[in-house]
Every structure is written in C-alpha cells, then in structure tokens.
Amino acid sequence: MENDQLLEIARDWSFWDHEPPKSIARAIELPKALSNRTTLVIQGVRRCGKSTLLTQLIGRYGLERKNCLFVNFEDPRLAGNLNFEGLENFTRAFADARPDASPLTVFLDEIQWVKGWEQWLGSKLERPGRFRFVISGSNAHLLSGELSTVLTGRHITVELFPFDPAEFRKLRPEGSLADYLHRGGFPEPIRSADGDLLLRQYFSDILQRDVRERVGARSSRSLRQVVQMVFESAGSELSLRRIAAASGVAVETVAAYLEACEQAYLLFSCPWFAFSERKRSHRNRKYYPVDTALWRVSVTRAGRDMGKALECATFVELRKRGFDVFYWRESGEVDFVVHSADGPTPIQVTLDGAAERHMRSLDAFHETFPGAGEAVIVTMDNFPDVLANISSFSPATT
C-alpha cells in the first residue's frame, strides 16, 4: 500500500481536520506524561471504550492533533497490512509527512491483530527517537509470553472497564443504582433503545473473536455452553469437573476456555481465601462477569436477581481498583476478602443490610483470622459511600 493510501486511512481515525467527538471523560488513573522509552498499554473488554479513551488522551496530555497518528487495526482496509512491515510503513509515512515535528504520538488500537508487532515495538523502544507509543487491545494476552520479555520495564499498563455508576449517570442523570445494574456500563447500549440486542452481539463477538480464536476451538458450541454455565452460576463455587461433565469436554479444555475468557476480560475468577497458595489451589473458585447487563442478557434464569447483580458489580469495582479479590467459606460464608492496610478485610454484599446469618459469618471469619480488618457491608443504599472507603484501602498481594 502506498504512503498516500496509508495516510488517507489514518486521516479517518486521527482527527487532523476536525475535533474528536464529545465523550464521557473516564475516571481512570493515567501516567503523568507519555515517554518515548515506555509504551502506555490500554487493556479491557471489547466495546468498553478503549478507542474513545485514546482520543481523550489528546486533551488529557495537551497533544497537537496534527502530530498524533491513530490506526485501528480492525479497519478492513488494513487486512493485507497486519504485519510489522505495515507498522513500519505507517509510522515512516507519518514521520516523512511531518519532518520537523517532535514528538510524534502514535496510537495503535486493537494491535493484537498485527503479526510481529511485539518485536517491532521493542526495537523502536530500544532506540528511542521522535515517537511515543500508546497501544490498546481487548486481550490480556498482550502482556504475556513474548511481550513480557520484549517489553520488560518498557510498558505501563492501564485497565479500562465498562462505566461505573458515576460515569453511567453522566449519560443518564436520573438513573438509579438499580438502573445501572440493569443496563450495565457498556457505553453504546446505555444510549441505545436496542441495548439488549447490542449486548447479546457483544457477548457473541467476545466469544468468537477474543476467546475462540485464542484457544483454537473448532466449534463455538462447547465454548458458549461452558461460559453460559459459569454465568448462570455467577457468585457460586464452581467445579471445573462438574462443568466438564455437563458440557462434554475435558477438564483441561474447560480450564483453557475460562483462562481465555479472563484474558478477554469477559469474566474473572475469585479464589478461596487463605494465606497459603497451596490451600487456595485445593478449593473451587467463584466466577463473576465483567458487566451486570452482559450477564443478564446471556443467561436464562439470573434475570431480575438484583442481589446477585449488586454482588457482581461489587466484585468488578474491587477488581478495577487493583485488589486481589477472594471469597471465604467455612463455618460461614463471606462474599469477598481483600487485603487492606488493616489486614484481610471481609466484605458482605446484601440488598437491605446485614442479616443475622451475615453477622455470624463475619464473626466466624474474625475468629479464624483474629488480625482481620473491620468488616464492610455493601448495600443498595450505601454503595457509593462504601466505594469511597474501599478506594482508600491499599491493594496488596499475598
């Protein structure tokens, strides 16, 4: 493809001739400045707003639009250029068209589709020059395997999730927490009268494009069956052997499917809490969806379970704040446990307030872990205040 053709495609994405469209500013912590020695990596589930966030970086970092190159590698016109030669041609054409400009900021959206991009980007960072790079992708595999070696110490990763309740209310000012739990946080379905149709399409797209292709599944039927079983049982302990028996695939296959789903940010696992990794590994995990509305439209019986939706939303809020999130169940059950500055902190989620069984479970947890922090009770009424308190915790790993 000739340079003029490449730049014409880039023009459609790069806002050289017009302002970026108005959008909801995302409440996300970013590095103070971009660098030609490190790459900013934006990861998150498909359609959560990564491309929009990239355009917002123009304003957040005070960049000149004419010196920013955007390339979206899901553009069908680039089907024959999804290789490192295509990357080189794009950046060279952009630099040649702006011989006196420095720095030049290059935004590479959905870069996981480009073969050999890791080595190409690593070589650019080895010899820093005019370019600063920001990349995005829908797959956490961006930071595994070869990339973790090629870009060791040369990347800063930021995870983007669907809208939180405050961002949701910027689109729907009168929206309640119940509305948010029903509609979820994916930006476009919130705006659309056909939101549920879009969400069902998102679910299929994530399975097909971000999960199935990752695991090389010959058929999507067993994959969809496994994921729907997990969604149906969101927030409950789940045995991989039970899923394998019900879906007719091997336990190892189920494990691979769920790992790929986590890499695609479709769902997250929640292990049992113990200080010992060996003890944790012998217990079943719970699983939670990335978004309550995506969960709602993808299952048959969860439907209107507002309590379960609140539990799912609480897990995601903890996860997005960088916590390792666990559950605990022995003589009682605690929905979540996180490590805070005060020690392991138990969190119970309930619609209307803690019942006697919740308090008995918390007492049992504190008896087992005398050094644990004060319990947090999450309800529909105190959800915003609790989130503010949880934000003050210090995430830590075991």
QUIDA-V412921 format. One record per backbone hydrogen bond with DSSP energy under -1.0 kcal/mol. CO is the residue of the C=O (numbers start at 1). NH is the residue of the N-H. If there is no record, write none. Layout:
co=CO nh=NH
co=CO nh=NH
This chain:
co=2 nh=6
co=3 nh=7
co=4 nh=8
co=5 nh=9
co=6 nh=10
co=7 nh=11
co=8 nh=12
co=10 nh=13
co=10 nh=14
co=26 nh=28
co=39 nh=156
co=40 nh=135
co=41 nh=158
co=42 nh=137
co=43 nh=160
co=45 nh=48
co=49 nh=53
co=50 nh=54
co=51 nh=55
co=52 nh=56
co=53 nh=57
co=55 nh=58
co=56 nh=60
co=57 nh=61
co=58 nh=63
co=64 nh=67
co=65 nh=68
co=67 nh=105
co=69 nh=107
co=71 nh=109
co=72 nh=75
co=75 nh=78
co=76 nh=79
co=78 nh=81
co=81 nh=83
co=82 nh=115
co=83 nh=87
co=84 nh=88
co=85 nh=89
co=86 nh=90
co=87 nh=91
co=88 nh=92
co=89 nh=93
co=90 nh=94
co=91 nh=95
co=92 nh=96
co=93 nh=97
co=98 nh=101
co=104 nh=132
co=105 nh=69
co=106 nh=134
co=107 nh=71
co=108 nh=136
co=109 nh=73
co=110 nh=113
co=111 nh=114
co=114 nh=117
co=116 nh=120
co=117 nh=121
co=118 nh=122
co=119 nh=123
co=120 nh=124
co=121 nh=125
co=122 nh=126
co=123 nh=127
co=130 nh=104
co=132 nh=106
co=133 nh=40
co=134 nh=108
co=135 nh=42
co=136 nh=111
co=137 nh=44
co=139 nh=142
co=140 nh=143
co=141 nh=144
co=144 nh=147
co=146 nh=150
co=147 nh=151
co=151 nh=154
co=154 nh=39
co=156 nh=41
co=158 nh=43
co=164 nh=168
co=165 nh=169
co=168 nh=171
co=168 nh=172
co=172 nh=175
co=176 nh=180
co=177 nh=181
co=178 nh=182
co=179 nh=183
co=180 nh=184
co=185 nh=163
co=186 nh=190
co=187 nh=191
co=188 nh=192
co=194 nh=198
co=195 nh=199
co=196 nh=200
co=197 nh=201
co=198 nh=202
co=199 nh=203
co=200 nh=204
co=201 nh=205
co=202 nh=206
co=203 nh=207
co=204 nh=208
co=205 nh=209
co=206 nh=210
co=206 nh=211
co=207 nh=212
co=211 nh=215
co=212 nh=216
co=212 nh=217
co=220 nh=224
co=221 nh=225
co=222 nh=226
co=223 nh=227
co=224 nh=228
co=225 nh=229
co=226 nh=230
co=227 nh=231
co=228 nh=232
co=229 nh=233
co=231 nh=234
co=233 nh=236
co=239 nh=243
co=240 nh=244
co=241 nh=245
co=242 nh=246
co=243 nh=247
co=244 nh=248
co=244 nh=249
co=250 nh=254
co=251 nh=255
co=252 nh=256
co=253 nh=257
co=254 nh=258
co=255 nh=259
co=256 nh=260
co=257 nh=261
co=258 nh=262
co=259 nh=263
co=260 nh=264
co=261 nh=266
co=262 nh=265
co=263 nh=140
co=266 nh=290
co=268 nh=288
co=270 nh=286
co=271 nh=327
co=276 nh=280
co=277 nh=281
co=280 nh=283
co=285 nh=238
co=286 nh=270
co=287 nh=235
co=288 nh=268
co=291 nh=295
co=292 nh=296
co=293 nh=297
co=302 nh=305
co=304 nh=306
co=305 nh=309
co=306 nh=310
co=307 nh=311
co=308 nh=312
co=309 nh=313
co=310 nh=314
co=311 nh=315
co=312 nh=316
co=313 nh=317
co=314 nh=318
co=315 nh=319
co=316 nh=320
co=318 nh=323
co=319 nh=322
co=326 nh=337
co=327 nh=273
co=328 nh=334
co=332 nh=330
co=334 nh=328
co=336 nh=347
co=337 nh=326
co=338 nh=345
co=340 nh=343
co=343 nh=340
co=344 nh=373
co=345 nh=338
co=346 nh=376
co=347 nh=336
co=348 nh=378
co=351 nh=380
co=355 nh=359
co=356 nh=360
co=357 nh=361
co=358 nh=362
co=359 nh=363
co=360 nh=364
co=361 nh=365
co=362 nh=366
co=363 nh=367
co=364 nh=368
co=365 nh=369
co=369 nh=372
co=376 nh=348
co=378 nh=350
co=382 nh=386
co=383 nh=387
co=384 nh=388
co=385 nh=389
co=386 nh=390
co=387 nh=391
co=389 nh=392
co=390 nh=393
